[in-house]
Amino acid sequence: MVPNVAIASSFSGVLTDGSTPKNGVSLTTPGLLQYDFLDAMGTVVDSFTLGSQASFPPGSPDGSGDSHPYEPLSGGGILTCDTVGCGSVKLSLGFTGSGGGDSYDFISRSDVTVAEKVPEPSTVVPLALLGLVGIFGVQKWLFN
């Protein structure tokens, strides 16, 4: 049975408007962090993304207030692989910044663990029936 991979992630950062004159700072992305589950050939078999775009107006004229927090976010998911040989997880960080001397500082933590695959109902029902038959058989044997 091929294992699934559970991922729990936290992510935060600071976006700083470094342009002169100040024009704000932003980042654009469909998903800032992308987690990919790879098979033995390096082909992506499952993935999910975390994070979203952010935009902040220019700071004050005296230069204070140029740094803006990219709010801490937490999330995760289960990556599934139905192919023999899966086992690599790739993490990518990708975004387009507003530029002009702006800077982007990020902190992230990701916990990756093997998750037991949940059996399908078609597998669970026969196992449960077999267990009941076994219980009744032992009970009959003990009390006769």
Order of alpha helices (4+ residues) and beta strands (2+ residues): beta-beta-beta-beta-beta-beta-beta-beta-beta-alpha
